[in-house]
Amino acid sequence: MGTETDLIMQELREIRQDLRDSRAESTESRKAIRDRVDRLAADIAQARTDITIGVHADAQVREELKDLKAAAADWKRIKTLGLGVAGLITLSGVSVGVIAASMGEAFAQWVRHLLRIP
């Protein structure tokens, strides 16, 4: 009977050891799963941060574009005004030239008249 009891005790010890090993493996497995979940959570948090930063950058770019569109419209208006002023100056210059030429002719005729040159 002693040997049966020893065998049963040996079996119980092996079962207990198997349970301890199983618990240790389970603990390690759960720890590995928790570590992976923690890494994934950190990656998701980083992605959310990147997306938030991207959205803010996009909003800033849109605001800058609005300002640039306003500046471009102002520049276009100034350019149009400048071309108009340049046209008026050109027209005035041509007019002064024509007047000067005709007055030059009139002056030349007056001098000829005074000097009695035919």
Secondary structure, 3 states (H helix, E strand, C coil): CHHHHHHHHHHHHHHHHHHHHHHHHHHHHHHHHHHHHHHHHHHHHHHHHHHHHHHHHHHHHHHHHHHHHHHHHHHHHHHHHHHHHHHHHHHHHHHHHHHHHHHHHHHHHHHHHHHCCC
